[in-house]
């Protein structure tokens, strides 16, 4: 996991999706005006927000180990591994699984 975290992603992986998504959102009303007519602002806003949400999801997935709500719950995983190893060795440890805080595993 450290190797994955420390491997830099090329800047193009962040720049191009942002550039193309914003360009798409700007040009979208021009393509929808013929079919939606008066409702073009509403339709293009809804579709634009969906694409911007997908862009944000992609940005969140680029850094899976930043210890935010949407990341891999490393604390929980490592705690469970430690509990399993100590149980396998027969050690008395008194460790409990990591608690859920506000619906998020850390």
C-alpha positions in Angstrom: 0.0 0.0 0.0 2.9 2.3 0.6 4.2 1.7 -2.9 0.7 2.6 -4.3 0.6 5.8 -2.1 4.1 6.9 -3.0 3.7 6.3 -6.8 3.0 9.7 -8.4 0.3 9.9 -11.0 1.1 11.9 -14.1 -0.5 15.4 -14.0 -2.4 14.6 -17.1 -4.6 12.2 -15.2 -5.9 15.1 -13.2 -5.8 17.9 -15.8 -7.4 16.3 -18.8 -10.5 15.0 -17.2 -11.1 18.4 -15.5 -10.5 20.3 -18.7 -12.8 18.0 -20.8 -15.5 17.9 -18.2 -15.7 21.7 -17.9 -15.6 22.1 -21.7 -18.4 19.6 -22.0 -20.5 21.4 -19.4 -20.0 24.7 -21.2 -20.9 23.2 -24.6 -23.8 21.1 -23.4 -26.5 23.8 -23.5 -25.7 24.4 -27.2 -26.3 20.8 -28.0 -29.5 20.5 -25.9 -31.2 23.8 -26.9 -32.9 22.3 -30.0 -34.5 19.4 -28.2 -35.2 21.0 -24.8 -35.9 24.6 -25.9 -37.1 26.5 -22.8 -36.0 23.8 -20.4 -32.4 23.8 -21.6 -31.0 25.6 -18.5 -32.6 23.0 -16.2 -31.6 20.0 -18.3 -28.0 21.1 -18.9 -27.6 22.0 -15.2 -28.7 18.5 -14.1 -26.5 16.7 -16.6 -23.6 19.1 -15.9 -23.8 18.3 -12.1 -23.8 14.6 -12.8 -20.6 14.9 -14.8 -19.0 17.2 -12.2 -19.9 14.6 -9.5 -18.3 11.9 -11.6 -15.2 14.0 -11.9 -15.1 14.5 -8.1 -15.5 10.8 -7.5 -12.5 10.2 -9.9 -10.4 12.8 -8.0 -11.3 11.1 -4.7 -10.2 7.7 -6.0 -6.8 9.0 -7.1 -5.8 9.2 -3.4 -7.2 6.2 -1.6 -4.9 6.5 1.5 -5.5 10.1 2.5 -7.5 9.2 5.6 -10.7 10.9 4.5 -14.3 9.5 4.6 -14.2 8.0 1.1 -10.8 6.3 1.5 -9.7 2.7 2.2 -10.3 2.2 6.0 -6.7 1.3 6.8 -7.1 1.7 10.6 -9.9 -0.8 10.6 -8.1 -3.2 8.3 -4.9 -3.2 10.3 -6.7 -3.5 13.6 -8.6 -6.6 12.4 -5.3 -8.1 11.1 -3.7 -7.5 14.5 -6.6 -9.0 16.4 -6.6 -12.1 14.1 -2.8 -12.6 14.4 -2.9 -12.3 18.2 -5.9 -14.7 18.4 -4.0 -17.1 16.2 -1.0 -16.9 18.5 -3.2 -17.4 21.5 -2.3 -14.1 23.1 -4.6 -12.3 25.5 -4.9 -8.8 23.9 -8.1 -7.2 24.9 -8.2 -5.4 21.5 -11.6 -4.5 20.0 -12.4 -3.7 16.3 -12.2 -0.1 15.3 -15.6 1.6 16.1 -17.7 3.3 13.4 -17.6 7.1 13.9 -20.6 9.0 12.4 -21.1 6.1 9.9 -17.4 6.1 8.8 -14.8 3.4 9.3 -11.3 4.9 9.7 
